[in-house]
C-alpha cells in the first residue's frame, strides 16, 4: 500500500543562535529516539534535550534558514516529523527545553492552504511566451510562420492596413494563444520547478526546499485569460517587469579572479597537502626523539639503581638476556 510521504507535520522555531549547528539539532531529534536513555553529547544542555526528544519517533529532517544580519545572525528552523506523530504533544513537551542557553520555544507549523497560485493572464499571450528565456534554444517554436504567398495570390495582403481607418480603437489587441507553444513551455517550467526548485512565474528559487516540511510547496501557474482586449503598453510593461525580476536568476554570479582570490586568502590544494605532510613528519620526528630520550633516561636510571644496590651475597640479576653477577669484583 503506498504511503502518503508528502504529508508531514512540523514544528517551527523562530530563532536559533549562530553557535547552534544543524547537526546538533539533528542529533537532538534523530538519534535520540533510537537510544532514549543514553546521552550522546558531552554538553548538559544537549544531553537534556536528547533525553527529552528520545520519546518521540518519526523524525524526518531539519531545515535552517540563512542567517539574518538584522537579527544578530539568528536563523529560523523547521523540524519535520512523520504524519503519524502527535505534533501538539511534542510541541508542548519541548516548550521549556534549552539548547546552549537558548529556549527552543517551538510552535506548530500549519499546512499550506494554497499550494497552486495563479499569476497575470497576460502570460497566455503569444508574444509574451516567445520572449520567455526558457525557450532560448528551441527554434522550432520561435520562428515566425506566415502565409504571405497565399495572401498575395488571394489579393488579401493589404487588407490588414485597410482596417486602420475604422472607428474602432486599433491600439487594443486580442490575446493570442498557441497551444503547441504552451505545451512545450509547460514541460520546461515543470522541469525547472521539480528538479531545480525554480518557480518561474514567481521569479524565485527555493534553495533549501528539499529540507523543508513540504518539498514542493508552492507553484505559480498562468491565470485565466483576460476578459477583454489588451493594449501593447500593458504587454510591454509586463515583459519589462518579468525581465527585471528574472535578472538575478539569469545573470551568472561574478567570479573572482585568481589574484583577487589570493588576496582574500585562497589556498592552493597542492601546497596545503605538502605543508600538512611536512608538519606531520616534524611531529613524527619529535615523537621519535622523545621516545629515544625516554629510553636513554630509563637505561640511565637502571644503571644508577644497579650501582646503588650492593647485595651481600652471591645473586644474579637477569636483564634483557644479560646476566650480571654481583660480587665478582671481590674475587
C-alpha positions in Angstrom: 0.0 0.0 0.0 1.5 3.4 -1.0 2.3 5.7 1.9 1.5 9.4 1.7 5.1 10.5 2.0 4.3 14.1 1.1 2.1 14.5 4.2 4.1 15.6 7.1 3.8 17.6 10.4 6.4 20.1 11.5 7.5 22.5 14.2 8.7 26.0 13.7 11.4 27.6 15.8 11.6 31.3 15.4 15.2 31.9 16.4 18.3 29.7 16.5 21.6 31.2 17.7 24.6 31.2 15.3 26.6 28.9 17.6 24.0 26.1 17.4 24.7 23.9 14.4 22.3 21.9 12.3 24.0 18.6 13.3 23.3 19.4 16.9 19.6 19.9 16.3 19.5 16.8 14.1 21.2 14.8 16.8 18.6 16.0 19.3 15.7 14.8 17.2 17.1 11.9 15.1 19.5 9.9 17.3 17.5 10.3 20.5 14.6 8.0 19.7 17.0 5.1 19.0 18.7 5.4 22.4 16.3 7.2 24.6 18.1 6.8 27.9 21.7 7.3 26.6 23.3 10.7 26.3 25.3 11.1 23.1 26.6 14.6 23.9 29.1 15.9 26.3 27.2 19.2 26.9 24.4 19.1 29.6 22.0 21.2 27.6 22.2 18.9 24.6 22.0 15.9 26.8 18.8 17.1 28.5 17.2 17.8 25.1 18.3 14.4 23.8 16.7 12.6 26.7 13.5 14.6 26.2 13.2 14.1 22.5 14.0 10.4 22.9 10.3 9.7 23.5 9.4 10.9 20.0 9.7 8.8 16.9 9.0 9.8 13.4 11.7 12.4 12.9 12.5 13.2 9.3 14.7 16.3 8.8 15.7 19.7 9.9 15.8 22.9 7.8 17.6 26.1 8.7 17.2 29.4 7.0 20.1 31.7 6.1 21.4 33.9 8.9 19.7 37.2 9.3 22.2 40.1 9.8 19.5 42.5 11.1 18.6 40.0 13.8 22.1 39.2 15.1 22.5 36.4 12.6 19.8 34.3 14.1 18.2 31.7 11.9 14.7 30.2 11.6 14.3 26.4 11.9 11.7 23.8 10.8 11.7 20.3 12.3 9.8 17.8 10.2 8.1 14.7 11.6 6.0 11.9 10.2 2.3 12.5 9.8 1.5 9.9 12.5 3.3 11.9 15.2 1.2 13.8 17.8 2.8 17.1 16.9 0.9 19.1 19.6 2.2 16.9 22.4 5.7 17.1 21.0 5.5 20.9 20.8 4.1 21.1 24.3 6.9 19.0 25.8 9.6 21.0 24.0 8.4 24.4 25.2 10.9 24.7 28.1 13.9 22.9 26.6 17.1 25.0 26.4 19.8 24.4 23.9 23.0 26.3 24.6 21.2 28.7 27.0 18.5 29.3 24.4 14.9 28.2 24.6 13.6 26.4 21.6 10.0 27.5 22.1 8.6 25.7 19.1 5.2 26.3 17.5 3.2 24.0 15.3 3.7 24.8 11.6 0.4 24.8 9.7 -0.1 23.0 6.4 0.0 25.0 3.2 -3.5 26.2 2.3 -2.9 27.4 -1.3 -0.2 25.4 -2.9 -1.2 26.3 -6.5 -1.3 30.1 -7.1 -2.2 32.0 -10.3 -0.4 34.9 -11.9 -1.4 37.5 -14.5 -3.3 36.1 -17.5 -1.0 38.0 -19.9 1.3 35.1 -19.7 -1.0 33.3 -22.2 -0.3 35.9 -24.8 1.9 34.5 -27.6 4.4 37.5 -27.8 4.9 37.2 -24.1 5.6 33.4 -24.3 8.0 33.9 -27.2 10.2 36.2 -25.1 10.4 33.6 -22.4 14.2 32.9 -21.8 13.4 29.2 -21.1 12.8 28.9 -24.9 16.1 30.4 -25.8 17.5 27.5 -27.9 14.2 25.9 -29.0 14.0 27.4 -32.5 11.1 25.2 -33.7 8.6 27.3 -31.8 10.2 30.7 -32.1 10.4 31.0 -35.9 7.5 33.1 -37.2 5.5 31.5 -40.0 3.1 33.5 -42.2 1.0 32.7 -45.3 2.4 35.6 -47.4 2.2 33.8 -50.8 -1.3 32.7 -50.3 -2.4 36.2 -49.2 -0.7 37.7 -52.2 -2.4 35.3 -54.6 -5.7 35.8 -53.0 -5.3 39.6 -53.0 -5.8 39.9 -49.3 -2.2 41.0 -48.4 -3.2 44.6 -48.0 -6.4 44.0 -46.1 -4.7 44.4 -42.7 -3.9 48.0 -43.4 -7.4 48.9 -44.7 -8.9 48.4 -41.2 -6.8 51.2 -39.8 -9.5 53.8 -40.8 -12.2 52.0 -38.8 -13.8 53.7 -35.9 -12.6 51.1 -33.5 -9.5 51.6 -31.3 -6.7 50.0 -33.2 -4.4 50.0 -30.1 -6.4 47.2 -28.4 -5.5 43.7 -29.4 -6.9 40.4 -28.6 -5.0 37.8 -26.6 -3.3 35.4 -29.0 -2.5 31.9 -27.7 -0.6 28.9 -29.1 -1.4 25.5 -27.7 1.7 23.8 -29.0 4.0 26.5 -27.6 2.1 26.3 -24.3 2.7 22.6 -24.1 6.4 22.8 -24.7 6.8 25.7 -22.3 4.8 24.0 -19.5 7.1 20.9 -19.7 10.2 23.1 -19.3 8.7 25.1 -16.5 7.6 22.0 -14.7 11.0 20.5 -15.0 12.6 23.7 -13.5 10.1 23.5 -10.7 10.5 19.9 -9.7 14.2 19.4 -10.4 15.8 22.7 -9.8 13.3 24.3 -7.4 12.8 27.3 -9.6 9.3 28.8 -9.6 9.4 30.7 -12.9 6.1 32.6 -12.6 7.1 33.7 -9.1 10.6 34.7 -10.3 12.4 33.0 -7.4 14.4 29.9 -6.4 13.8 27.8 -3.3 17.3 26.7 -2.4 16.5 24.7 0.8 13.3 23.2 -0.4 14.5 19.6 -0.1 14.9 20.1 3.7 11.6 22.0 4.3 8.5 20.3 5.5 6.9 20.5 2.1 9.5 19.6 -0.5 7.4 21.0 -3.4 5.4 23.6 -1.5 4.2 26.3 -3.9 3.9 26.5 -7.6 2.7 29.5 -9.6 0.7 28.9 -12.8 -0.8 31.1 -15.5 -4.1 32.7 -14.5 -7.2 32.9 -16.6 -7.3 34.7 -19.9 -8.1 38.4 -19.8 -11.8 39.0 -20.4 -11.3 42.0 -22.7 -8.7 43.1 -25.1 -5.2 44.3 -24.0 -3.0 47.1 -25.1 0.6 47.0 -26.3 1.6 49.2 -23.4 0.3 46.5 -21.0 2.3 43.8 -22.8 5.5 45.8 -22.8 5.1 46.7 -19.2 4.6 43.1 -18.2 7.6 42.0 -20.2 9.8 44.7 -18.6 8.7 43.6 -15.2 9.5 40.0 -16.0 13.0 40.9 -17.2 13.8 42.9 -14.1 12.6 40.1 -11.7 14.3 37.3 -13.7 17.7 39.2 -13.9 19.0 37.7 -10.6 18.3 34.2 -11.8 19.6 34.5 -15.4 22.7 36.6 -14.8 25.5 34.3 -13.5 27.3 35.3 -10.3 30.5 37.2 -10.7 33.6 35.0 -10.2 36.7 36.3 -8.6 40.0 36.3 -10.4 43.0 34.3 -9.1 44.6 37.5 -7.9 41.6 38.7 -6.0 41.0 35.2 -4.6 44.7 35.1 -3.4 44.2 38.5 -1.7 41.2 37.1 0.1 43.1 34.1 1.4 42.7 31.5 -1.3 44.7 28.3 -0.7 46.3 26.0 -3.3 45.4 22.4 -2.6 48.8 21.0 -3.6 50.6 23.4 -1.3 48.3 22.7 1.6 48.7 19.0 1.2 52.5 19.3 1.2 52.5 21.6 4.2 50.3 19.1 6.1 52.7 16.3 5.3 55.7 18.3 6.4 54.1 19.2 9.7 53.1 15.5 10.3 56.7 14.4 9.6 58.0 17.0 12.1 55.6 15.7 14.7 56.7 12.2 14.0 60.4 13.1 14.3 59.8 14.9 17.5 57.9 11.9 18.8 60.7 9.6 17.9 63.2 11.9 19.6 61.1 11.9 22.7 60.9 8.1 22.7 64.7 7.8 22.3 65.2 10.3 25.1 62.8 8.3 27.4 64.7 5.1 26.6 68.0 6.7 27.4 66.7 8.0 30.7 65.3 4.7 31.6 68.6 2.9 31.0 70.5 5.6 33.0 68.1 5.1 35.9 68.5 1.4 35.7 72.3 1.7 35.8 72.1 4.0 38.8 69.8 1.7 40.6 72.1 -1.3 40.0 75.2 0.6 41.1 73.4 1.7 44.3 72.3 -1.8 45.2 75.2 -3.8 46.7 74.0 -7.3 47.6 75.8 -9.1 50.5 75.8 -12.5 49.0 76.0 -14.0 45.6 73.0 -13.3 43.4 72.2 -12.9 39.7 70.1 -10.3 38.1 68.7 -11.1 34.6 68.1 -8.0 32.4 67.3 -8.3 28.7 69.2 -11.6 28.2 72.4 -10.4 30.1 73.4 -11.9 33.5 75.0 -9.6 35.8 76.7 -11.4 38.7 77.1 -9.4 41.9 80.3 -9.9 44.0 82.6 -10.9 41.1 84.8 -7.9 41.8 85.6 -9.4 45.3 87.2 -12.4 43.7 
